[in-house]
Amino acid sequence: MKYLLAIVTIFILCNPVYSQKKYKLDPDRELAYCLGQVRKTLAEKQPYNKLPRRIAKGDTNWNYVGIEDWTSGFWPGTLWYAYAYTKDNNIKNAAAAYTNALTPVLDEKAHDHDLGFMFYTSAGNAYRLTKGPVYKQTILRASDSLALLFNPKVGTILSWPRMITQMGWPHNTIMDNMINLEMLFWASKNGGNKNLYKIAEKHAETTMKNHFRPDWTSYHVAVYDDKTGKFIKGVTHQGYADNSMWARGQAWAIYGFTMSARETGRKDFLETARKTADVYIKNLPADFVPYWDFNDPKIPDSPKDASAAAIVASALLELSTLVKDTKVAQHYRAAAEKMLESLASSAYKRAELNHAFLMHSTGHHPNGTEIDVSINYADYYYIEALTRLKNLRSGKSI
C-alpha cells in the first residue's frame, strides 16, 4: 500500500495538470486567453501607425490613436509579450511593424516625458527578445531625447512643459515619470551616455524626497522652482484631491521604485518601494483591485481601476525577488497572486464582450474621460505580470 501511495504522490507532483491545482491561477491558461484577444485585435486590420488605446463600455472594438499618443508603446509591447509566449512569427512581424511605426516620433523635439512609456515598452521588449540592432539604436535615441528634459537644479525630468503656462507650474514632475527611468538605466549600461544613469538615479532620489506624505501615500505631481530647485508643493491632476491616494499614481510609485532598486541596488529605493506597497495593500478592498482613488467619498459606488491592479501585481512579483526576508517576500507574492486571480475572474475578464484582456479601468476621472473602460496599459501590465508569474513558478528570472 505504501508503494502505491508513493507512486500516486510522484504522479501528482510531476504531472502539471495535477500539480497546478494547488494554485488558483494558471498563468498558461490566462496567457492563452490573452493570445486569443490579441488575435481578435489584429483581425481589426488597422494600419500600423494607428494603435489601440481603449474600448468604451458596451463597445467591442478598440478606439485607435496615433503614434504620438503617450500610450502608443503598450500595444507593440503587448505583442512582444505574446510573441515571447507563442513564438508565433505572425505576431512577431506585427510587433515589429507596430514598433517601427513609432520611430518618426524621435525626429521631433521632446515635448513630453512619455518617451520611456512609448519606446521602452516597444523597442525595449523588441531588443530583449530579438537583439535587433535597430531597436537598440531606437532606445538610445529616445533616452538622449528624454534626458533633454532633465533640470539639474531641480534634480528631475520635466514631465509636462505645457503646464508651465497652463497651470503656472515652473517645473513639474509626475509620479508616472518614474517608469521612464528604466529606459535611461538600460541605455547607460548598453552603449549610451553614462550620464543617463546619473540622471535616472537623481530623478528617483529627488522624487523619493519630495513626492511622498508621511504615511507614504504619494502626490501625483510635485511642483518645483525651476531656478532654485526648491520644492513648492505636491498636488494632484488625475486623483480625487491633493491629499488623496490616486490608485494608479501609487502603482507607478511601487513599480518605479522597485525597478530603481533593482537597477541601482540602493536600499533606500527598496525601502521606498516596500513602504509605498504596504500602504497600498493595507487599504485595498476585498478583491484586491482598487477603486480609482482610495479616498473617493463615493466608495463603494466609485469605478475600479484594473490598470492599477495589473501594474502593482507585476511590480510586487519583482519586489518579492528583491527582499531578503522570506516571509515578506511571500507576502508580496501572495498579494500579487490575489490581484491576478481577481483580474482573471469574470468580473474583470470577459472575452465575449470585447477584444481587450481586461475591463474596468479608469483613465482620467477628474476630466471625465476613460471611466470604466478597457485600456491598453492595463492589458500590457497584465500580460507582463502573467509572464513574470509563469517564470517565477518555473524557477526562472522574471
Secondary structure as the mmCIF struct_conf table of DSSP 4:
data_model
#
loop_
_struct_conf.conf_type_id
_struct_conf.id
_struct_conf.beg_label_comp_id
_struct_conf.beg_label_asym_id
_struct_conf.beg_label_seq_id
_struct_conf.end_label_comp_id
_struct_conf.end_label_asym_id
_struct_conf.end_label_seq_id
HELX_RH_AL_P HELX_RH_AL_P1 LYS A 2 CYS A 14
HELX_RH_AL_P HELX_RH_AL_P2 PRO A 16 SER A 19
HELX_RH_3T_P HELX_RH_3T_P1 GLN A 20 LYS A 22
BEND BEND1 TYR A 23 LYS A 24
HELX_RH_AL_P HELX_RH_AL_P3 PRO A 27 LEU A 42
TURN_TY1_P TURN_TY1_P1 ALA A 43 GLU A 44
TURN_TY1_P TURN_TY1_P2 TYR A 48 ASN A 49
STRN STRN1 LEU A 51 ILE A 55
TURN_TY1_P TURN_TY1_P3 LYS A 57 GLY A 58
BEND BEND2 ASN A 61 ASN A 61
HELX_LH_PP_P HELX_LH_PP_P1 TRP A 62 TRP A 62
STRN STRN2 ASN A 63 VAL A 65
TURN_TY1_P TURN_TY1_P4 ILE A 67 GLU A 68
BEND BEND3 ASP A 69 ASP A 69
TURN_TY1_P TURN_TY1_P5 TRP A 70 GLY A 73
HELX_RH_AL_P HELX_RH_AL_P4 PHE A 74 THR A 86
HELX_RH_AL_P HELX_RH_AL_P5 ASN A 89 ALA A 101
TURN_TY1_P TURN_TY1_P6 LEU A 102 LEU A 102
HELX_RH_3T_P HELX_RH_3T_P2 THR A 103 ASP A 107
BEND BEND4 GLU A 108 GLU A 108
HELX_LH_PP_P HELX_LH_PP_P2 LYS A 109 ALA A 110
BEND BEND5 ASP A 112 HIS A 113
TURN_TY1_P TURN_TY1_P7 ASP A 114 ASP A 114
HELX_RH_AL_P HELX_RH_AL_P6 LEU A 115 PHE A 119
HELX_RH_PI_P HELX_RH_PI_P1 TYR A 120 GLY A 124
HELX_RH_AL_P HELX_RH_AL_P7 ASN A 125 THR A 130
HELX_RH_AL_P HELX_RH_AL_P8 PRO A 133 ALA A 147
TURN_TY1_P TURN_TY1_P8 LEU A 148 LEU A 149
STRN STRN3 PHE A 150 ASN A 151
TURN_TY1_P TURN_TY1_P9 PRO A 152 GLY A 155
STRN STRN4 THR A 156 ILE A 157
TURN_TY1_P TURN_TY1_P10 PRO A 161 ARG A 162
HELX_RH_AL_P HELX_RH_AL_P9 MET A 163 GLN A 166
TURN_TY1_P TURN_TY1_P11 MET A 167 MET A 167
BEND BEND6 PRO A 170 PRO A 170
STRN STRN5 HIS A 171 ILE A 174
HELX_RH_3T_P HELX_RH_3T_P3 MET A 175 ASN A 180
HELX_RH_AL_P HELX_RH_AL_P10 LEU A 181 LYS A 189
TURN_TY1_P TURN_TY1_P12 ASN A 190 GLY A 191
BEND BEND7 GLY A 192 GLY A 192
TURN_TY1_P TURN_TY1_P13 LYS A 194 LYS A 194
HELX_RH_AL_P HELX_RH_AL_P11 ASN A 195 ASN A 210
BEND BEND8 HIS A 211 HIS A 211
STRN STRN6 PHE A 212 PHE A 212
TURN_TY1_P TURN_TY1_P14 PRO A 214 ASP A 215
BEND BEND9 TRP A 216 TRP A 216
STRN STRN7 SER A 218 SER A 218
BEND BEND10 HIS A 220 HIS A 220
STRN STRN8 VAL A 221 TYR A 224
TURN_TY1_P TURN_TY1_P15 ASP A 226 THR A 228
STRN STRN9 PHE A 231 VAL A 235
BEND BEND11 HIS A 237 ALA A 241
TURN_TY1_P TURN_TY1_P16 ASP A 242 ASN A 243
BEND BEND12 SER A 244 SER A 244
STRN STRN10 TRP A 246 TRP A 246
HELX_RH_AL_P HELX_RH_AL_P12 ALA A 247 THR A 264
HELX_RH_AL_P HELX_RH_AL_P13 LYS A 267 LYS A 282
TURN_TY1_P TURN_TY1_P17 ASN A 283 ASN A 283
TURN_TY1_P TURN_TY1_P18 ALA A 286 ASP A 287
BEND BEND13 PHE A 288 PHE A 288
STRN STRN11 TYR A 291 TYR A 291
BEND BEND14 TRP A 292 TRP A 292
STRN STRN12 ASP A 293 ASP A 293
TURN_TY1_P TURN_TY1_P19 PHE A 294 ASN A 295
TURN_TY1_P TURN_TY1_P20 PRO A 297 PRO A 300
BEND BEND15 ASP A 301 SER A 302
STRN STRN13 LYS A 304 LYS A 304
HELX_RH_AL_P HELX_RH_AL_P14 ALA A 306 LEU A 322
BEND BEND16 LYS A 324 LYS A 324
HELX_RH_AL_P HELX_RH_AL_P15 THR A 326 LEU A 343
TURN_TY1_P TURN_TY1_P21 ALA A 344 ALA A 344
BEND BEND17 SER A 345 SER A 345
TURN_TY1_P TURN_TY1_P22 SER A 346 TYR A 348
TURN_TY1_P TURN_TY1_P23 ALA A 351 LEU A 353
BEND BEND18 HIS A 355 PHE A 357
STRN STRN14 SER A 361 HIS A 364
TURN_TY1_P TURN_TY1_P24 HIS A 365 GLY A 368
STRN STRN15 THR A 369 ILE A 375
HELX_RH_AL_P HELX_RH_AL_P16 ASN A 376 ARG A 393
TURN_TY1_P TURN_TY1_P25 SER A 394 GLY A 395
#
